Amino acid sequence: MLYYDIIQDIEPERLLYLAITESILEEFFTE
C-alpha cells in the first residue's frame, strides 16, 4: 500500500476507506 507509512497512525476505518479508494483508482488507471 502506497500511503501506509504516512497514515499508519490514522484510525482503521480511514485506512480501509483509503485502501478501497486506491483500488478504485487503480482500476481506472489500468483501463
mmCIF file of the N, C-alpha and C atoms, coordinates in Angstrom:
data_MODEL
# 
_entry.id   MODEL 
# 
loop_
_atom_site.group_PDB 
_atom_site.id 
_atom_site.type_symbol 
_atom_site.label_atom_id 
_atom_site.label_alt_id 
_atom_site.label_comp_id 
_atom_site.label_asym_id 
_atom_site.label_entity_id 
_atom_site.label_seq_id 
_atom_site.pdbx_PDB_ins_code 
_atom_site.Cartn_x 
_atom_site.Cartn_y 
_atom_site.Cartn_z 
_atom_site.occupancy 
_atom_site.B_iso_or_equiv 
_atom_site.pdbx_formal_charge 
_atom_site.auth_seq_id 
_atom_site.auth_comp_id 
_atom_site.auth_asym_id 
_atom_site.auth_atom_id 
_atom_site.pdbx_PDB_model_num 
ATOM 1  N N  . MET A 1 1  ? 0.840   -1.209 0.000   1.00 0.00 ? 1  MET A N  1 
ATOM 2  C CA . MET A 1 1  ? 0.000   0.000  0.000   1.00 0.00 ? 1  MET A CA 1 
ATOM 3  C C  . MET A 1 1  ? 0.869   1.251  0.000   1.00 0.00 ? 1  MET A C  1 
ATOM 4  N N  . LEU A 1 2  ? 0.559   2.161  -0.872  1.00 0.00 ? 2  LEU A N  1 
ATOM 5  C CA . LEU A 1 2  ? 1.414   3.329  -1.065  1.00 0.00 ? 2  LEU A CA 1 
ATOM 6  C C  . LEU A 1 2  ? 1.517   4.234  0.146   1.00 0.00 ? 2  LEU A C  1 
ATOM 7  N N  . TYR A 1 3  ? 0.391   4.485  0.795   1.00 0.00 ? 3  TYR A N  1 
ATOM 8  C CA . TYR A 1 3  ? 0.373   5.527  1.822   1.00 0.00 ? 3  TYR A CA 1 
ATOM 9  C C  . TYR A 1 3  ? 0.499   4.981  3.236   1.00 0.00 ? 3  TYR A C  1 
ATOM 10 N N  . TYR A 1 4  ? 0.864   3.701  3.365   1.00 0.00 ? 4  TYR A N  1 
ATOM 11 C CA . TYR A 1 4  ? 0.886   3.076  4.685   1.00 0.00 ? 4  TYR A CA 1 
ATOM 12 C C  . TYR A 1 4  ? 1.793   3.814  5.660   1.00 0.00 ? 4  TYR A C  1 
ATOM 13 N N  . ASP A 1 5  ? 2.978   4.178  5.214   1.00 0.00 ? 5  ASP A N  1 
ATOM 14 C CA . ASP A 1 5  ? 3.923   4.869  6.095   1.00 0.00 ? 5  ASP A CA 1 
ATOM 15 C C  . ASP A 1 5  ? 3.387   6.217  6.563   1.00 0.00 ? 5  ASP A C  1 
ATOM 16 N N  . ILE A 1 6  ? 2.546   6.824  5.734   1.00 0.00 ? 6  ILE A N  1 
ATOM 17 C CA . ILE A 1 6  ? 2.030   8.151  6.072   1.00 0.00 ? 6  ILE A CA 1 
ATOM 18 C C  . ILE A 1 6  ? 0.821   8.055  6.997   1.00 0.00 ? 6  ILE A C  1 
ATOM 19 N N  . ILE A 1 7  ? -0.041  7.075  6.766   1.00 0.00 ? 7  ILE A N  1 
ATOM 20 C CA . ILE A 1 7  ? -1.307  7.028  7.505   1.00 0.00 ? 7  ILE A CA 1 
ATOM 21 C C  . ILE A 1 7  ? -1.371  5.895  8.508   1.00 0.00 ? 7  ILE A C  1 
ATOM 22 N N  . GLN A 1 8  ? -0.230  5.319  8.864   1.00 0.00 ? 8  GLN A N  1 
ATOM 23 C CA . GLN A 1 8  ? -0.245  4.173  9.774   1.00 0.00 ? 8  GLN A CA 1 
ATOM 24 C C  . GLN A 1 8  ? -0.781  4.555  11.153  1.00 0.00 ? 8  GLN A C  1 
ATOM 25 N N  . ASP A 1 9  ? -0.789  5.849  11.469  1.00 0.00 ? 9  ASP A N  1 
ATOM 26 C CA . ASP A 1 9  ? -1.278  6.291  12.771  1.00 0.00 ? 9  ASP A CA 1 
ATOM 27 C C  . ASP A 1 9  ? -2.733  6.759  12.724  1.00 0.00 ? 9  ASP A C  1 
ATOM 28 N N  . ILE A 1 10 ? -3.370  6.605  11.566  1.00 0.00 ? 10 ILE A N  1 
ATOM 29 C CA . ILE A 1 10 ? -4.777  7.001  11.415  1.00 0.00 ? 10 ILE A CA 1 
ATOM 30 C C  . ILE A 1 10 ? -5.686  5.812  11.735  1.00 0.00 ? 10 ILE A C  1 
ATOM 31 N N  . GLU A 1 11 ? -6.885  6.103  12.184  1.00 0.00 ? 11 GLU A N  1 
ATOM 32 C CA . GLU A 1 11 ? -7.832  5.059  12.577  1.00 0.00 ? 11 GLU A CA 1 
ATOM 33 C C  . GLU A 1 11 ? -8.111  4.070  11.434  1.00 0.00 ? 11 GLU A C  1 
ATOM 34 N N  . PRO A 1 12 ? -8.362  2.794  11.781  1.00 0.00 ? 12 PRO A N  1 
ATOM 35 C CA . PRO A 1 12 ? -8.542  1.718  10.785  1.00 0.00 ? 12 PRO A CA 1 
ATOM 36 C C  . PRO A 1 12 ? -9.640  2.008  9.768   1.00 0.00 ? 12 PRO A C  1 
ATOM 37 N N  . GLU A 1 13 ? -10.701 2.706  10.196  1.00 0.00 ? 13 GLU A N  1 
ATOM 38 C CA . GLU A 1 13 ? -11.779 2.990  9.253   1.00 0.00 ? 13 GLU A CA 1 
ATOM 39 C C  . GLU A 1 13 ? -11.266 3.820  8.079   1.00 0.00 ? 13 GLU A C  1 
ATOM 40 N N  . ARG A 1 14 ? -10.437 4.812  8.398   1.00 0.00 ? 14 ARG A N  1 
ATOM 41 C CA . ARG A 1 14 ? -9.882  5.635  7.313   1.00 0.00 ? 14 ARG A CA 1 
ATOM 42 C C  . ARG A 1 14 ? -8.920  4.837  6.458   1.00 0.00 ? 14 ARG A C  1 
ATOM 43 N N  . LEU A 1 15 ? -8.147  3.958  7.100   1.00 0.00 ? 15 LEU A N  1 
ATOM 44 C CA . LEU A 1 15 ? -7.202  3.132  6.366   1.00 0.00 ? 15 LEU A CA 1 
ATOM 45 C C  . LEU A 1 15 ? -7.944  2.262  5.358   1.00 0.00 ? 15 LEU A C  1 
ATOM 46 N N  . LEU A 1 16 ? -9.057  1.677  5.803   1.00 0.00 ? 16 LEU A N  1 
ATOM 47 C CA . LEU A 1 16 ? -9.860  0.833  4.924   1.00 0.00 ? 16 LEU A CA 1 
ATOM 48 C C  . LEU A 1 16 ? -10.430 1.653  3.775   1.00 0.00 ? 16 LEU A C  1 
ATOM 49 N N  . TYR A 1 17 ? -10.957 2.835  4.100   1.00 0.00 ? 17 TYR A N  1 
ATOM 50 C CA . TYR A 1 17 ? -11.529 3.702  3.076   1.00 0.00 ? 17 TYR A CA 1 
ATOM 51 C C  . TYR A 1 17 ? -10.486 4.077  2.025   1.00 0.00 ? 17 TYR A C  1 
ATOM 52 N N  . LEU A 1 18 ? -9.276  4.384  2.494   1.00 0.00 ? 18 LEU A N  1 
ATOM 53 C CA . LEU A 1 18 ? -8.210  4.743  1.569   1.00 0.00 ? 18 LEU A CA 1 
ATOM 54 C C  . LEU A 1 18 ? -7.818  3.558  0.706   1.00 0.00 ? 18 LEU A C  1 
ATOM 55 N N  . ALA A 1 19 ? -7.790  2.369  1.293   1.00 0.00 ? 19 ALA A N  1 
ATOM 56 C CA . ALA A 1 19 ? -7.442  1.172  0.529   1.00 0.00 ? 19 ALA A CA 1 
ATOM 57 C C  . ALA A 1 19 ? -8.454  0.939  -0.593  1.00 0.00 ? 19 ALA A C  1 
ATOM 58 N N  . ILE A 1 20 ? -9.741  1.122  -0.266  1.00 0.00 ? 20 ILE A N  1 
ATOM 59 C CA . ILE A 1 20 ? -10.792 0.945  -1.267  1.00 0.00 ? 20 ILE A CA 1 
ATOM 60 C C  . ILE A 1 20 ? -10.661 1.991  -2.367  1.00 0.00 ? 20 ILE A C  1 
ATOM 61 N N  . THR A 1 21 ? -10.429 3.245  -1.967  1.00 0.00 ? 21 THR A N  1 
ATOM 62 C CA . THR A 1 21 ? -10.279 4.321  -2.939  1.00 0.00 ? 21 THR A CA 1 
ATOM 63 C C  . THR A 1 21 ? -9.095  4.054  -3.865  1.00 0.00 ? 21 THR A C  1 
ATOM 64 N N  . GLU A 1 22 ? -7.992  3.588  -3.284  1.00 0.00 ? 22 GLU A N  1 
ATOM 65 C CA . GLU A 1 22 ? -6.808  3.298  -4.088  1.00 0.00 ? 22 GLU A CA 1 
ATOM 66 C C  . GLU A 1 22 ? -7.095  2.192  -5.100  1.00 0.00 ? 22 GLU A C  1 
ATOM 67 N N  . SER A 1 23 ? -7.845  1.179  -4.669  1.00 0.00 ? 23 SER A N  1 
ATOM 68 C CA . SER A 1 23 ? -8.191  0.077  -5.567  1.00 0.00 ? 23 SER A CA 1 
ATOM 69 C C  . SER A 1 23 ? -9.030  0.567  -6.739  1.00 0.00 ? 23 SER A C  1 
ATOM 70 N N  . ILE A 1 24 ? -9.977  1.448  -6.444  1.00 0.00 ? 24 ILE A N  1 
ATOM 71 C CA . ILE A 1 24 ? -10.834 2.005  -7.495  1.00 0.00 ? 24 ILE A CA 1 
ATOM 72 C C  . ILE A 1 24 ? -9.991  2.816  -8.481  1.00 0.00 ? 24 ILE A C  1 
ATOM 73 N N  . LEU A 1 25 ? -9.102  3.639  -7.965  1.00 0.00 ? 25 LEU A N  1 
ATOM 74 C CA . LEU A 1 25 ? -8.252  4.444  -8.834  1.00 0.00 ? 25 LEU A CA 1 
ATOM 75 C C  . LEU A 1 25 ? -7.363  3.569  -9.695  1.00 0.00 ? 25 LEU A C  1 
ATOM 76 N N  . GLU A 1 26 ? -6.853  2.488  -9.121  1.00 0.00 ? 26 GLU A N  1 
ATOM 77 C CA . GLU A 1 26 ? -6.014  1.581  -9.900  1.00 0.00 ? 26 GLU A CA 1 
ATOM 78 C C  . GLU A 1 26 ? -6.801  0.976  -11.056 1.00 0.00 ? 26 GLU A C  1 
ATOM 79 N N  . GLU A 1 27 ? -8.067  0.659  -10.818 1.00 0.00 ? 27 GLU A N  1 
ATOM 80 C CA . GLU A 1 27 ? -8.891  0.093  -11.888 1.00 0.00 ? 27 GLU A CA 1 
ATOM 81 C C  . GLU A 1 27 ? -9.054  1.082  -13.033 1.00 0.00 ? 27 GLU A C  1 
ATOM 82 N N  . PHE A 1 28 ? -9.244  2.359  -12.698 1.00 0.00 ? 28 PHE A N  1 
ATOM 83 C CA . PHE A 1 28 ? -9.385  3.370  -13.738 1.00 0.00 ? 28 PHE A CA 1 
ATOM 84 C C  . PHE A 1 28 ? -8.090  3.551  -14.524 1.00 0.00 ? 28 PHE A C  1 
ATOM 85 N N  . PHE A 1 29 ? -6.964  3.574  -13.803 1.00 0.00 ? 29 PHE A N  1 
ATOM 86 C CA . PHE A 1 29 ? -5.699  3.846  -14.465 1.00 0.00 ? 29 PHE A CA 1 
ATOM 87 C C  . PHE A 1 29 ? -5.202  2.659  -15.290 1.00 0.00 ? 29 PHE A C  1 
ATOM 88 N N  . THR A 1 30 ? -5.571  1.445  -14.898 1.00 0.00 ? 30 THR A N  1 
ATOM 89 C CA . THR A 1 30 ? -5.139  0.279  -15.671 1.00 0.00 ? 30 THR A CA 1 
ATOM 90 C C  . THR A 1 30 ? -6.035  0.075  -16.879 1.00 0.00 ? 30 THR A C  1 
ATOM 91 N N  . GLU A 1 31 ? -7.169  0.735  -16.934 1.00 0.00 ? 31 GLU A N  1 
ATOM 92 C CA . GLU A 1 31 ? -8.078  0.641  -18.058 1.00 0.00 ? 31 GLU A CA 1 
ATOM 93 C C  . GLU A 1 31 ? -7.749  1.689  -19.100 1.00 0.00 ? 31 GLU A C  1 
# 
